[in-house]
Amino acid sequence: MAAPQTDQRTTRRFTLQLPLSVKLDDGGHDAKTKDVSARGVFFYMDSAPAQGSSIEFTLTLPPEITLTDSIRVKCNGKVVRVDHPQNGGKIGIAAAIDQYDFLSE
């Protein structure tokens, strides 16, 4: 019997469905987040980048989170997990954020 898997998250995760613009080696892709934290993001898209590959994405944090105007954030990181769905549909991608920059409007 396998030992139960423990959740090793160290930062609070916010369940937010935000549009995401993802840049991969094969071009740009639209995606939608499931949840976001200061150190990572989980999102869904149609194609799957390779686990361990570099990734760049931009998202807009809404006023409910920033408590001011919407803020666009450009992030660079690595794909840490790829979840292929059992019944077709969107592919789940977990990415760690290594660096982020706030973009001016």
C-alpha positions as CSV (number, residue, x, y, z in Angstrom):
1,M,0.0,0.0,0.0
2,A,1.4,3.4,-1.0
3,A,2.0,6.1,1.6
4,P,-0.4,9.0,1.3
5,Q,1.0,12.0,-0.6
6,T,1.3,15.1,1.5
7,D,0.8,18.6,0.1
8,Q,4.2,20.3,0.2
9,R,3.0,23.9,-0.7
10,T,4.7,26.5,1.4
11,T,2.7,29.6,0.2
12,R,-1.0,30.3,0.1
13,R,-2.7,29.4,-3.1
14,F,-5.6,31.5,-4.5
15,T,-8.3,29.9,-6.6
16,L,-8.5,32.3,-9.5
17,Q,-9.7,31.7,-13.0
18,L,-7.7,34.3,-14.9
19,P,-6.8,34.5,-18.6
20,L,-3.1,33.7,-19.2
21,S,-0.9,34.4,-22.2
22,V,1.8,31.6,-22.4
23,K,4.9,31.8,-24.6
24,L,6.6,28.5,-25.5
25,D,9.2,27.5,-28.1
26,D,6.4,26.8,-30.6
27,G,4.7,30.2,-30.1
28,G,2.0,31.9,-28.0
29,H,-0.9,30.1,-26.4
30,D,-4.0,31.2,-24.5
31,A,-4.7,29.5,-21.2
32,K,-6.8,29.9,-18.0
33,T,-5.5,29.6,-14.5
34,K,-7.0,27.3,-11.8
35,D,-5.0,28.7,-9.0
36,V,-2.1,31.1,-8.4
37,S,0.4,31.6,-5.6
38,A,3.5,33.8,-5.1
39,R,5.7,30.9,-6.2
40,G,3.7,29.1,-8.8
41,V,0.6,28.7,-11.0
42,F,-1.6,25.9,-12.2
43,F,-3.4,26.4,-15.5
44,Y,-5.1,24.6,-18.4
45,M,-4.3,24.8,-22.1
46,D,-4.7,22.7,-25.2
47,S,-1.0,21.7,-25.8
48,A,1.5,20.3,-23.3
49,P,5.0,21.7,-22.8
50,A,7.6,19.2,-21.6
51,Q,8.0,18.8,-17.9
52,G,11.2,20.7,-16.9
53,S,11.0,23.1,-19.8
54,S,11.3,26.9,-19.4
55,I,8.1,28.9,-19.7
56,E,7.1,32.5,-19.9
57,F,3.6,33.8,-19.2
58,T,1.7,37.0,-18.5
59,L,-1.4,37.4,-16.4
60,T,-3.5,40.3,-15.1
61,L,-4.2,40.4,-11.4
62,P,-7.7,41.9,-10.8
63,P,-8.5,44.7,-8.4
64,E,-10.0,42.2,-5.9
65,I,-6.4,40.9,-5.4
66,T,-4.4,44.1,-5.8
67,L,-6.8,46.3,-3.9
68,T,-6.1,48.9,-6.5
69,D,-6.1,48.8,-10.3
70,S,-5.5,45.7,-12.3
71,I,-1.8,44.8,-12.6
72,R,-0.2,42.8,-15.5
73,V,2.6,40.5,-14.4
74,K,5.1,38.8,-16.7
75,C,6.5,35.6,-15.2
76,N,9.4,33.3,-16.1
77,G,9.7,29.8,-14.7
78,K,9.7,26.1,-15.2
79,V,7.1,23.5,-15.9
80,V,7.1,21.2,-12.9
81,R,4.1,18.9,-13.7
82,V,1.9,18.1,-16.7
83,D,-1.5,16.5,-16.0
84,H,-3.0,14.8,-19.1
85,P,-6.8,14.4,-18.8
86,Q,-8.4,10.9,-18.8
87,N,-11.3,11.9,-21.1
88,G,-9.8,14.5,-23.5
89,G,-10.1,18.1,-22.6
90,K,-7.5,20.6,-21.5
91,I,-4.1,19.7,-20.2
92,G,-3.2,20.8,-16.6
93,I,0.2,22.5,-16.3
94,A,1.9,23.3,-12.9
95,A,4.7,25.9,-13.3
96,A,7.1,27.3,-10.7
97,I,7.7,31.0,-10.9
98,D,11.4,31.9,-10.9
99,Q,11.1,35.6,-11.7
100,Y,8.3,38.1,-12.2
101,D,8.1,41.7,-13.4
102,F,5.2,44.1,-13.1
103,L,4.3,45.6,-16.5
104,S,3.3,49.2,-16.9
105,E,0.1,49.8,-18.9
